[in-house]
Every structure is written in C-alpha cells, then in structure tokens.
Amino acid sequence: MSSSADARASTTTTTSVTAQRRLMRDLRDLTQNPVEGINAAPVSADNIFQWNAILDGPEDSLFEDATFVLTLKFPGDYPNHPPEVKFVTKVFHPNIYMDGSICLDILQHRWSASLDVSTLLVSIRSLLTDPNPASPANSEAAMLYQNHRRDYERRVREYIDQQLMEDDENDENDNDKSATDKKNRVSTTSSPPPAAASD
C-alpha cells in the first residue's frame, strides 16, 4: 500500500473512532437525561452506527395515539455530517416522503456538528405537529394541510388507525414477547455497546 493510501486509511480510522466516541456520548446523554416521548439506541452492541428510534406522537395533537419507529444510519464522519433518518412507520405528513425520508433543514443544509441525537429527534417529533408546507416532501399532504385542513386531518387519522390495527394484530400473534417489543415493533436498549475509548 502506498504512503498516501496509508495516510487515507489512517485518517478514516481516526474519523471513525471520533464518530464512535461521539455516538457513545449521545447515547449516554439520552440514557442519563431521557426526553419524554423519545427512545433511541443502537440496533446492536456490535454496530453503533445503526440506531432505531421510537417517537410517541405529541400529546394533544393529531398524532397523540401513534407510536413512530425510525431508523438512523450515521456516517463514519459523524457529527460532521448528519445521519440518514427514515420513518419505518407510515405517516401522512407534508415533510415526510412516501419512503419515510424526512425533509428537515437540520438534516440537510442547516446541520451542525453541535447537534446531537436527542436534539435531532426532538426536532423531528416537533415537525409532526408543526409542518413546513412551503418545502413539501409529500405534495398532496402539503396541499391538504394548507387548503383543506379537515381532509388532511382525516388522512392522518386513517394512517394512524391503520397502524394501531396492525399493532393489535401483531400483539395477538406475539403474546410471548415483552410489552415494549409488542408496542414498538423494534428493540431498543439503553445499555451502551462496548466502549471504544472514553472521551
């Protein structure tokens, strides 16, 4: 391997270790300072770059009965670049694409290395009740939100009711699973993966 390739490999490794340390700090902050309505953790102890998150719908909103599952994939140079975040749970919303991707400024051009997982998930949860129809990911939802609010609310409820019905069916099929797993359809753990190194 050439010296330039060696240097690139070394830089990549250093960046990855920095990202791992930062993600472990984010996880520790979430564990020690839990945020109401938000739960997130790595999918497994072997890979801190892949997380699942669970957001409860904000109270006193259209979404309050719903629970939303998201995936977060962090780049090797996190926090210099944002994670790729997607809703697994189907949701009808002006700023959420049909594939679950999210149109949110801090996930694109307004990302900052000072942001952490907790702040990001709080922003996404707030987006549910405070959409930005001027920058739509779902043009139909944005149009209904702006011009036909009652129809928009009806469509949102249809998606939530469908989710609740599917959750009930899954509950009946998974009597041997824990209540948390049944509710969330995903396993998150508060125990951090093995430490790479303390910061």
BELCOR-V391831 format. One record per residue. N is the residue number from 1. PHI is phi as a letter, one per 40 degrees, with the letter a starting at -180 (* if undefined). D_FIRST is the distance of its C-alpha to the first C-alpha in Angstrom with 2 decimals. Layout:
N:PHI:D_FIRST + N:PHI:D_FIRST
This chain:
1:*:0.00 + 2:c:3.80 + 3:c:6.62 + 4:c:8.27 + 5:c:6.19 + 6:d:6.49 + 7:c:10.00 + 8:c:10.76 + 9:c:10.06 + 10:c:12.15 + 11:c:14.73 + 12:c:15.10 + 13:c:15.70 + 14:c:18.15 + 15:c:19.89 + 16:c:20.29 + 17:c:21.83 + 18:c:24.09 + 19:c:25.17 + 20:c:25.96 + 21:c:28.04 + 22:c:29.88 + 23:c:30.65 + 24:c:31.99 + 25:c:34.13 + 26:d:35.41 + 27:c:36.27 + 28:c:38.02 + 29:c:40.01 + 30:c:41.09 + 31:c:42.16 + 32:c:44.02 + 33:b:45.49 + 34:c:46.16 + 35:b:47.25 + 36:d:50.21 + 37:g:49.41 + 38:b:45.64 + 39:a:43.50 + 40:a:39.71 + 41:a:37.01 + 42:d:33.71 + 43:c:34.27 + 44:a:32.85 + 45:c:31.76 + 46:c:28.33 + 47:a:27.47 + 48:c:28.72 + 49:c:27.48 + 50:b:30.22 + 51:b:33.81 + 52:b:37.28 + 53:b:40.10 + 54:b:43.85 + 55:b:46.20 + 56:c:49.96 + 57:d:51.89 + 58:d:53.47 + 59:c:57.05 + 60:f:59.92 + 61:b:57.80 + 62:d:57.58 + 63:c:54.55 + 64:c:56.04 + 65:c:56.47 + 66:c:52.92 + 67:b:49.71 + 68:b:46.45 + 69:b:43.16 + 70:b:39.95 + 71:b:36.23 + 72:b:33.69 + 73:b:29.96 + 74:c:28.08 + 75:c:24.91 + 76:c:21.94 + 77:b:23.04 + 78:d:26.68 + 79:c:29.02 + 80:c:27.71 + 81:b:28.35 + 82:c:31.12 + 83:c:30.99 + 84:c:32.03 + 85:b:35.53 + 86:b:37.82 + 87:c:41.28 + 88:c:41.51 + 89:c:45.28 + 90:c:46.94 + 91:a:48.59 + 92:c:50.71 + 93:a:49.84 + 94:d:49.53 + 95:b:46.01 + 96:b:44.46 + 97:c:43.21 + 98:c:44.34 + 99:c:40.85 + 100:g:41.07 + 101:c:38.87 + 102:b:40.43 + 103:c:41.34 + 104:a:41.33 + 105:d:40.51 + 106:c:38.54 + 107:c:36.20 + 108:b:35.51 + 109:c:36.23 + 110:b:37.92 + 111:c:35.28 + 112:b:34.80 + 113:c:32.47 + 114:c:35.73 + 115:c:36.77 + 116:b:36.29 + 117:c:36.86 + 118:d:40.52 + 119:c:41.29 + 120:c:39.62 + 121:c:41.61 + 122:c:44.81 + 123:c:44.32 + 124:c:43.81 + 125:c:46.88 + 126:c:48.88 + 127:c:47.84 + 128:d:49.74 + 129:c:53.03 + 130:b:52.20 + 131:c:50.58 + 132:b:49.80 + 133:c:51.38 + 134:c:50.57 + 135:b:46.90 + 136:c:47.36 + 137:b:44.89 + 138:b:47.89 + 139:c:50.39 + 140:c:53.19 + 141:c:52.93 + 142:c:52.86 + 143:c:55.91 + 144:c:57.85 + 145:c:56.96 + 146:c:58.32 + 147:b:61.26 + 148:b:62.27 + 149:d:61.43 + 150:c:63.55 + 151:c:61.73 + 152:c:58.38 + 153:c:59.51 + 154:c:60.73 + 155:c:57.39 + 156:d:55.54 + 157:c:58.00 + 158:c:57.56 + 159:c:53.83 + 160:c:54.51 + 161:c:57.34 + 162:c:55.17 + 163:c:52.52 + 164:c:55.22 + 165:c:56.68 + 166:c:53.35 + 167:c:52.83 + 168:c:56.31 + 169:c:55.57 + 170:c:52.35 + 171:d:54.32 + 172:c:56.80 + 173:c:54.08 + 174:b:52.19 + 175:c:54.99 + 176:c:52.89 + 177:c:50.21 + 178:c:50.44 + 179:d:52.25 + 180:c:49.17 + 181:c:47.11 + 182:c:50.05 + 183:c:50.55 + 184:c:46.99 + 185:f:45.52 + 186:a:42.33 + 187:b:41.35 + 188:b:40.33 + 189:b:40.11 + 190:c:40.62 + 191:c:38.71 + 192:c:35.29 + 193:c:32.13 + 194:d:30.72 + 195:c:29.90 + 196:c:26.32 + 197:a:27.75 + 198:c:30.94 + 199:c:31.11
